[in-house]
Amino acid sequence: MILPWFASVMLAAAVAGGDPCPHHVIRTVAARAEAALAIQCAGSIRVEYGGIEWRPKGDECPAFVIVTPGHDTYELRPGSQTYVIAKNTFAIRAFRFRCVHRYFLFFAIGVSCEADGAENVGAVTHYEMRPCAELPQPDRVGSRP
């Protein structure tokens, strides 16, 4: 986490002609849920994770739902006199579902969409913005008495 931040600070310092401030600001990305490979299947499901709730439309049963929690990203804004540091990471979760058919002897008596597991498939980072005045200042040659 520190290496990308340090690299961006060094690159910004090199490009800006010695200005160690990277001029980064935070941009908030909203939470979202995306479903894929839905099939018709009775039953109601609900996915809740990271402050977001998702329900399918009608009688759909998705193969999986990927939930990305709300998070921050950063972007360059010249003159902002700020930099960002990584504060927390949040997991991106994939919830799996399956359509289950129920039988009595040879007769179909029901069908339902059921959870089939969940796993982390990635991570997003939450950043904190700070003023460049807090950056450690490099020693200047000849500035010592």
Backbone as ProteinMPNN parsed JSONL, in Angstrom:
{"seq_chain_A": "MILPWFASVMLAAAVAGGDPCPHHVIRTVAARAEAALAIQCAGSIRVEYGGIEWRPKGDECPAFVIVTPGHDTYELRPGSQTYVIAKNTFAIRAFRFRCVHRYFLFFAIGVSCEADGAENVGAVTHYEMRPCAELPQPDRVGSRP", "coords_chain_A": {"N_chain_A": [[0.809, -1.185, 0.0], [1.967, 1.22, 0.707], [3.992, 1.51, -1.159], [2.846, 2.192, -3.827], [1.863, 4.76, -3.185], [4.216, 6.096, -2.383], [5.652, 5.958, -4.787], [4.012, 7.548, -6.42], [4.326, 10.012, -5.157], [7.063, 10.472, -5.541], [7.213, 10.528, -8.369], [5.579, 12.726, -8.92], [7.091, 14.685, -7.677], [9.376, 14.686, -9.25], [8.362, 15.463, -11.752], [7.23, 17.936, -11.176], [9.335, 19.589, -10.82], [10.82, 19.524, -8.407], [8.924, 20.05, -6.479], [7.59, 18.499, -3.778], [4.968, 17.846, -3.348], [2.234, 15.899, -4.312], [-0.271, 16.775, -5.182], [-2.842, 15.48, -5.019], [-6.277, 14.611, -4.806], [-9.249, 13.359, -3.186], [-11.703, 11.251, -4.623], [-14.95, 10.134, -4.36], [-16.374, 6.935, -4.774], [-19.372, 5.419, -5.482], [-21.143, 2.751, -3.787], [-21.894, -0.411, -5.312], [-23.818, -3.042, -6.857], [-23.66, -5.866, -8.898], [-25.243, -8.166, -10.958], [-25.025, -11.369, -12.575], [-25.625, -13.642, -15.265], [-28.394, -14.487, -14.95], [-31.17, -16.629, -14.327], [-34.549, -17.828, -14.826], [-36.289, -18.406, -11.904], [-38.119, -19.361, -9.097], [-38.709, -17.724, -5.943], [-37.392, -15.575, -3.381], [-34.607, -13.531, -3.009], [-32.058, -11.767, -1.215], [-29.347, -9.611, -1.08], [-27.06, -8.315, 1.147], [-24.442, -6.212, 1.854], [-21.612, -4.327, 2.789], [-22.999, -1.876, 3.126], [-24.844, -1.814, 1.088], [-27.823, -2.941, -0.493], [-29.231, -5.524, -2.41], [-31.672, -6.734, -4.638], [-33.166, -9.13, -6.804], [-34.809, -8.674, -10.036], [-38.098, -9.539, -10.414], [-38.552, -13.034, -10.866], [-35.847, -13.808, -10.978], [-32.794, -15.633, -10.74], [-29.643, -15.111, -10.016], [-26.428, -16.262, -11.178], [-24.276, -15.285, -9.859], [-23.62, -12.481, -7.655], [-21.866, -9.562, -7.58], [-20.576, -7.477, -5.185], [-19.468, -4.309, -4.675], [-18.177, -2.319, -2.266], [-18.82, 1.121, -1.227], [-16.21, 3.426, -1.8], [-13.035, 5.178, -1.919], [-11.143, 6.905, -4.418], [-8.238, 8.349, -5.91], [-7.223, 11.406, -7.521], [-5.378, 13.545, -9.704], [-5.086, 16.958, -8.965], [-3.969, 19.825, -9.84], [-2.413, 22.311, -7.843], [-3.801, 21.821, -5.524], [-2.449, 21.291, -3.197], [-2.413, 19.002, -1.576], [-2.125, 15.584, -0.424], [-2.647, 12.009, -0.561], [-3.194, 9.216, 1.614], [-3.273, 5.682, 2.041], [-5.861, 4.295, 3.926], [-7.798, 2.3, 4.822], [-8.789, -0.997, 3.69], [-11.374, -2.535, 1.806], [-13.251, -5.453, 1.245], [-14.174, -6.809, -1.92], [-16.971, -8.595, -2.667], [-18.171, -11.707, -3.908], [-21.184, -13.233, -4.319], [-22.61, -16.362, -4.598], [-25.287, -18.109, -6.23], [-27.87, -20.601, -6.649], [-30.314, -22.391, -8.492], [-32.693, -24.358, -7.079], [-34.436, -27.319, -7.467], [-37.284, -28.978, -6.233], [-38.551, -32.172, -5.486], [-41.143, -34.6, -5.165], [-41.249, -37.872, -5.074], [-41.62, -38.447, -8.349], [-42.586, -36.032, -9.046], [-42.508, -32.586, -9.611], [-42.361, -30.27, -7.044], [-41.634, -27.798, -6.263], [-39.527, -24.863, -6.627], [-36.605, -23.0, -5.976], [-34.492, -20.158, -5.372], [-31.35, -20.257, -4.059], [-28.754, -19.387, -1.729], [-25.348, -20.081, -2.415], [-22.853, -19.75, -1.448], [-20.059, -17.529, -0.718], [-17.369, -15.336, -1.517], [-14.267, -13.524, -1.258], [-13.252, -11.441, -3.856], [-11.621, -9.438, -4.541], [-10.303, -6.173, -3.669], [-10.912, -2.867, -2.439], [-9.682, 0.426, -1.819], [-9.743, 2.736, 0.862], [-9.092, 6.106, 1.201], [-7.272, 8.753, 2.853], [-7.109, 12.257, 2.932], [-4.534, 14.641, 3.117], [-2.893, 17.734, 4.063], [-0.174, 19.049, 2.139], [1.705, 20.335, 3.66], [2.263, 18.725, 5.776], [3.988, 16.822, 4.81], [7.208, 15.259, 5.048], [10.005, 17.372, 4.922], [12.671, 17.645, 2.609], [16.202, 17.693, 3.336], [18.004, 20.652, 2.734], [20.754, 21.441, 0.794], [23.439, 23.107, 2.216], [21.861, 24.452, 4.014], [22.237, 24.12, 6.641], [23.65, 25.356, 9.718]], "CA_chain_A": [[0.0, 0.0, 0.0], [2.827, 2.396, 0.799], [4.809, 1.629, -2.366], [2.224, 3.03, -4.858], [1.808, 6.144, -2.714], [5.57, 6.639, -2.44], [5.995, 6.131, -6.199], [3.296, 8.712, -6.952], [4.952, 11.207, -4.585], [8.353, 10.667, -6.207], [6.957, 10.924, -9.75], [5.078, 14.1, -8.895], [8.218, 15.558, -7.324], [10.266, 14.781, -10.41], [7.687, 16.207, -12.815], [6.943, 19.296, -10.747], [10.568, 20.352, -10.659], [11.26, 19.604, -7.027], [7.799, 20.191, -5.563], [7.299, 17.153, -3.287], [3.526, 17.669, -3.173], [1.652, 15.265, -5.5], [-1.514, 17.461, -5.559], [-3.903, 14.498, -5.184], [-7.511, 14.792, -4.042], [-10.064, 12.148, -3.111], [-12.978, 11.187, -5.337], [-15.728, 9.036, -3.78], [-17.034, 6.028, -5.706], [-20.556, 4.861, -4.811], [-21.284, 1.298, -3.71], [-22.724, -0.953, -6.389], [-23.976, -4.49, -6.947], [-23.881, -6.289, -10.276], [-25.609, -9.57, -11.074], [-24.699, -11.936, -13.884], [-26.127, -14.954, -15.659], [-29.658, -14.756, -14.263], [-32.128, -17.556, -14.933], [-35.856, -17.761, -14.183], [-36.347, -19.32, -10.768], [-38.963, -18.777, -8.059], [-38.071, -17.47, -4.652], [-36.89, -14.221, -3.226], [-33.294, -13.448, -2.381], [-31.611, -10.418, -0.907], [-27.929, -9.552, -0.752], [-26.672, -7.13, 1.902], [-23.014, -6.196, 2.164], [-20.94, -3.045, 2.599], [-23.913, -0.746, 3.059], [-25.701, -1.859, -0.098], [-28.771, -4.051, -0.541], [-29.6, -5.841, -3.786], [-32.724, -7.731, -4.862], [-33.358, -9.342, -8.251], [-36.069, -8.261, -10.644], [-38.985, -10.681, -10.67], [-38.147, -14.366, -10.414], [-34.505, -14.118, -11.467], [-31.815, -16.213, -9.829], [-28.347, -14.877, -10.655], [-25.356, -17.201, -10.856], [-23.526, -14.591, -8.81], [-23.782, -11.041, -7.486], [-20.621, -8.975, -7.095], [-20.862, -6.256, -4.444], [-18.309, -3.442, -4.438], [-18.592, -1.283, -1.314], [-18.406, 2.495, -1.5], [-14.796, 3.618, -1.483], [-12.406, 6.379, -2.481], [-10.007, 6.82, -5.314], [-7.646, 9.69, -5.925], [-6.905, 11.954, -8.832], [-4.509, 14.717, -9.707], [-5.705, 18.276, -9.076], [-2.874, 20.783, -9.648], [-2.665, 23.433, -6.964], [-4.585, 21.451, -4.343], [-1.544, 21.244, -2.038], [-2.796, 17.871, -0.734], [-1.736, 14.243, -0.834], [-3.513, 11.008, 0.048], [-2.58, 7.997, 2.13], [-4.212, 4.577, 2.179], [-6.313, 4.179, 5.306], [-8.407, 0.976, 5.007], [-9.22, -1.711, 2.49], [-12.647, -3.217, 1.944], [-13.329, -6.583, 0.32], [-15.197, -6.94, -2.957], [-17.495, -9.938, -2.425], [-18.995, -12.38, -4.91], [-22.15, -14.141, -3.708], [-23.079, -17.338, -5.582], [-26.636, -18.625, -6.031], [-28.261, -21.697, -7.529], [-31.743, -22.674, -8.559], [-32.882, -25.704, -6.538], [-35.745, -27.909, -7.775], [-37.705, -29.946, -5.219], [-39.403, -33.221, -6.04], [-41.722, -35.659, -4.337], [-41.214, -38.992, -6.01], [-41.214, -37.934, -9.653], [-43.348, -34.824, -9.299], [-41.879, -31.321, -9.189], [-43.234, -29.608, -6.075], [-41.183, -26.435, -6.002], [-38.223, -24.411, -7.101], [-36.205, -21.813, -5.219], [-33.153, -19.622, -5.569], [-30.697, -20.357, -2.765], [-27.347, -18.99, -1.639], [-24.439, -21.211, -2.603], [-21.532, -19.374, -0.932], [-19.538, -16.182, -0.981], [-15.913, -15.253, -1.396], [-13.635, -12.252, -1.609], [-12.69, -11.493, -5.208], [-10.778, -8.255, -4.733], [-10.35, -5.194, -2.578], [-10.851, -1.453, -2.772], [-8.989, 1.164, -0.769], [-10.288, 3.997, 1.364], [-7.958, 7.016, 1.381], [-7.403, 9.955, 3.671], [-6.401, 13.37, 2.301], [-3.812, 15.485, 4.07], [-2.196, 18.868, 3.437], [1.232, 18.791, 1.833], [2.543, 20.919, 4.712], [2.621, 17.634, 6.68], [5.014, 15.962, 4.213], [8.559, 15.541, 5.529], [10.751, 18.229, 4.01], [14.038, 17.171, 2.397], [17.283, 18.606, 3.758], [18.522, 21.505, 1.669], [22.212, 21.544, 0.843], [23.898, 24.412, 2.639], [20.902, 25.112, 4.889], [22.608, 23.914, 8.039], [24.635, 26.336, 10.163]], "C_chain_A": [[0.861, 1.261, 0.0], [3.605, 2.606, -0.502], [4.135, 2.443, -3.473], [2.152, 4.506, -4.456], [3.175, 6.788, -2.835], [5.986, 6.891, -3.885], [5.29, 7.352, -6.784], [3.881, 10.01, -6.418], [6.261, 11.502, -5.311], [8.168, 11.127, -7.659], [6.475, 12.366, -9.804], [6.206, 15.074, -8.568], [9.153, 15.751, -8.513], [9.645, 15.642, -11.506], [7.512, 17.668, -12.438], [8.197, 20.117, -10.481], [10.959, 20.547, -9.21], [10.134, 19.815, -6.037], [7.418, 18.793, -5.07], [5.801, 16.867, -3.135], [2.913, 17.06, -4.439], [0.35, 15.906, -5.981], [-2.637, 16.465, -5.89], [-5.086, 14.856, -4.293], [-8.319, 13.5, -4.114], [-11.337, 12.325, -3.931], [-13.718, 9.961, -4.817], [-16.435, 8.254, -4.884], [-18.176, 5.351, -4.949], [-20.518, 3.333, -4.803], [-22.16, 0.82, -4.859], [-22.766, -2.476, -6.309], [-24.308, -4.831, -8.387], [-24.153, -7.78, -10.3], [-25.28, -10.067, -12.477], [-25.33, -13.315, -14.041], [-27.399, -15.342, -14.914], [-30.517, -15.727, -15.059], [-33.453, -17.414, -14.194], [-35.927, -18.832, -13.101], [-37.171, -18.649, -9.674], [-38.174, -18.553, -6.78], [-37.572, -16.05, -4.586], [-35.547, -14.271, -2.502], [-32.974, -11.991, -2.126], [-30.145, -10.504, -0.524], [-27.672, -8.239, -0.032], [-25.194, -7.235, 2.233], [-22.474, -4.792, 1.922], [-21.861, -1.857, 2.447], [-24.795, -0.725, 1.827], [-26.597, -3.089, -0.011], [-29.181, -4.256, -1.985], [-30.661, -6.924, -3.79], [-32.885, -7.906, -6.369], [-34.698, -8.809, -8.729], [-36.895, -9.517, -10.913], [-38.475, -11.975, -10.07], [-36.766, -14.752, -10.937], [-33.654, -14.72, -10.361], [-30.447, -16.039, -10.494], [-27.352, -15.975, -10.292], [-24.485, -16.593, -9.765], [-23.86, -13.108, -8.807], [-22.476, -10.53, -6.911], [-20.956, -7.633, -6.459], [-19.543, -5.533, -4.17], [-18.755, -2.346, -3.486], [-18.158, 0.104, -1.754], [-16.972, 2.692, -1.032], [-14.298, 4.91, -2.11], [-11.372, 5.989, -3.518], [-9.39, 8.211, -5.315], [-7.298, 10.099, -7.338], [-6.059, 13.203, -8.65], [-5.35, 15.987, -9.834], [-4.61, 19.305, -8.782], [-3.297, 21.952, -8.77], [-3.416, 23.084, -5.697], [-3.748, 21.44, -3.065], [-1.952, 20.157, -1.043], [-2.21, 16.584, -1.297], [-2.651, 13.254, -0.124], [-2.675, 9.849, 0.576], [-3.665, 6.936, 2.236], [-4.568, 4.414, 3.645], [-6.839, 2.775, 5.599], [-8.598, 0.311, 3.656], [-10.525, -2.425, 2.819], [-12.719, -4.302, 0.878], [-14.447, -6.398, -0.699], [-15.662, -8.391, -2.857], [-18.323, -10.424, -3.608], [-19.877, -13.388, -4.176], [-22.691, -15.052, -4.808], [-24.473, -17.834, -5.203], [-26.877, -19.775, -6.981], [-29.763, -21.904, -7.441], [-31.929, -24.139, -8.142], [-34.317, -26.156, -6.823], [-36.046, -28.966, -6.722], [-38.728, -30.913, -5.849], [-39.966, -34.093, -4.926], [-41.975, -36.809, -5.293], [-40.739, -38.446, -7.358], [-41.87, -36.596, -9.988], [-42.606, -33.588, -8.77], [-42.848, -30.611, -8.239], [-42.765, -28.192, -5.758], [-39.812, -26.151, -6.566], [-37.874, -23.151, -6.32], [-34.771, -21.428, -5.55], [-32.484, -19.582, -4.199], [-29.238, -19.927, -2.843], [-26.463, -20.226, -1.733], [-23.023, -20.864, -2.16], [-21.154, -17.956, -1.303], [-18.028, -16.217, -0.814], [-15.43, -13.861, -1.764], [-12.993, -12.4, -2.983], [-11.801, -10.29, -5.509], [-10.889, -7.343, -3.541], [-10.316, -3.791, -3.164], [-10.274, -0.714, -1.569], [-9.738, 2.44, -0.415], [-9.086, 4.883, 1.69], [-8.305, 8.154, 2.334], [-6.565, 11.049, 3.021], [-5.762, 14.239, 3.382], [-3.142, 16.644, 3.343], [-0.719, 18.544, 3.228], [2.177, 19.409, 2.862], [2.989, 19.842, 5.702], [3.675, 16.697, 6.103], [6.378, 16.276, 4.813], [9.324, 16.346, 4.481], [12.171, 17.704, 3.843], [15.044, 18.207, 2.907], [17.78, 19.38, 2.551], [20.034, 21.62, 1.855], [22.587, 22.981, 1.234], [22.943, 25.127, 3.585], [21.256, 24.936, 6.368], [23.666, 24.921, 8.457], [26.012, 25.741, 10.316]], "O_chain_A": [[0.514, 2.255, -0.639], [3.851, 3.744, -0.902], [4.785, 3.327, -4.032], [2.356, 5.391, -5.286], [3.29, 7.907, -3.336], [6.601, 7.914, -4.184], [5.886, 8.108, -7.551], [3.932, 11.007, -7.138], [6.537, 12.651, -5.655], [8.883, 12.014, -8.124], [6.922, 13.14, -10.65], [6.263, 16.169, -9.127], [9.658, 16.849, -8.746], [10.331, 16.46, -12.118], [7.633, 18.546, -13.291], [8.111, 21.231, -9.965], [11.388, 21.635, -8.827], [10.38, 19.761, -4.832], [6.965, 17.972, -5.868], [5.422, 15.739, -2.82], [3.049, 17.629, -5.522], [-0.097, 15.609, -7.089], [-3.301, 16.593, -6.919], [-4.916, 15.341, -3.174], [-8.1, 12.66, -4.987], [-11.957, 13.388, -3.936], [-13.169, 8.859, -4.832], [-17.014, 8.832, -5.803], [-17.956, 4.773, -3.884], [-19.941, 2.706, -5.691], [-23.048, 1.536, -5.323], [-21.862, -3.11, -5.764], [-25.132, -4.171, -9.02], [-23.394, -8.568, -9.735], [-25.259, -9.298, -13.438], [-25.534, -14.043, -13.07], [-27.466, -16.415, -14.314], [-30.586, -15.665, -16.287], [-33.482, -16.935, -13.06], [-35.659, -20.007, -13.35], [-36.94, -17.482, -9.358], [-37.105, -19.13, -6.578], [-37.356, -15.402, -5.611], [-35.39, -14.974, -1.504], [-33.548, -11.095, -2.746], [-29.748, -11.364, 0.261], [-28.023, -7.171, -0.534], [-24.745, -8.221, 2.818], [-22.85, -4.142, 0.946], [-21.543, -0.919, 1.714], [-25.435, 0.289, 1.548], [-26.185, -4.141, 0.478], [-29.446, -3.295, -2.707], [-30.572, -7.904, -3.05], [-32.756, -6.943, -7.125], [-35.596, -8.53, -7.935], [-36.426, -10.447, -11.57], [-38.026, -12.016, -8.925], [-36.543, -15.908, -11.299], [-33.784, -14.357, -9.192], [-30.131, -16.756, -11.444], [-27.435, -16.553, -9.208], [-24.018, -17.29, -8.865], [-24.316, -12.552, -9.806], [-22.024, -11.008, -5.87], [-21.54, -6.759, -7.099], [-18.637, -6.066, -3.528], [-19.609, -1.531, -3.835], [-17.238, 0.248, -2.558], [-16.575, 2.18, 0.015], [-15.056, 5.638, -2.75], [-10.809, 4.895, -3.492], [-9.972, 9.149, -4.771], [-7.106, 9.268, -8.226], [-6.037, 13.82, -7.586], [-6.219, 16.081, -10.701], [-4.349, 19.623, -7.622], [-4.384, 22.509, -8.926], [-3.652, 23.961, -4.866], [-4.292, 21.567, -1.968], [-1.858, 20.346, 0.17], [-1.85, 16.5, -2.472], [-3.356, 13.625, 0.815], [-1.601, 9.545, 0.057], [-4.829, 7.246, 2.488], [-3.689, 4.396, 4.507], [-6.368, 2.126, 6.533], [-8.572, 0.967, 2.615], [-10.751, -2.86, 3.949], [-12.296, -4.092, -0.259], [-15.524, -5.895, -0.378], [-14.851, -9.313, -2.951], [-19.07, -9.664, -4.222], [-19.376, -14.284, -3.497], [-23.176, -14.571, -5.833], [-24.803, -17.964, -4.024], [-26.187, -19.919, -7.99], [-30.387, -21.616, -6.42], [-31.389, -25.045, -8.776], [-35.28, -25.475, -6.471], [-35.174, -29.755, -6.359], [-39.613, -30.526, -6.612], [-39.337, -34.289, -3.886], [-42.806, -36.723, -6.197], [-39.588, -38.031, -7.491], [-41.718, -36.091, -11.101], [-42.143, -33.563, -7.629], [-44.007, -30.379, -8.582], [-43.454, -27.464, -5.044], [-39.053, -27.05, -6.928], [-38.746, -22.33, -6.035], [-33.957, -22.259, -5.952], [-32.993, -18.944, -3.279], [-28.578, -20.079, -3.871], [-26.794, -21.283, -1.196], [-22.086, -21.603, -2.462], [-21.827, -17.285, -2.084], [-17.488, -17.028, -0.062], [-16.099, -13.121, -2.485], [-12.277, -13.367, -3.241], [-11.29, -10.154, -6.621], [-11.493, -7.691, -2.526], [-9.765, -3.561, -4.241], [-10.373, -1.184, -0.436], [-10.288, 3.124, -1.278], [-8.165, 4.449, 2.382], [-9.472, 8.461, 2.577], [-5.434, 10.798, 2.603], [-6.368, 14.529, 4.414], [-2.857, 16.552, 2.149], [-0.099, 17.854, 4.038], [3.347, 19.031, 2.919], [3.988, 20.024, 6.397], [4.209, 15.858, 6.828], [6.682, 17.442, 5.065], [9.286, 16.026, 3.293], [12.816, 17.353, 4.831], [14.784, 19.41, 2.912], [17.953, 18.817, 1.47], [20.515, 21.868, 2.961], [22.1, 23.943, 0.639], [23.175, 26.285, 3.931], [20.632, 25.545, 7.237], [24.501, 25.308, 7.639], [26.952, 26.446, 10.686]]}, "name": "protein", "num_of_chains": 1, "seq": "MILPWFASVMLAAAVAGGDPCPHHVIRTVAARAEAALAIQCAGSIRVEYGGIEWRPKGDECPAFVIVTPGHDTYELRPGSQTYVIAKNTFAIRAFRFRCVHRYFLFFAIGVSCEADGAENVGAVTHYEMRPCAELPQPDRVGSRP"}
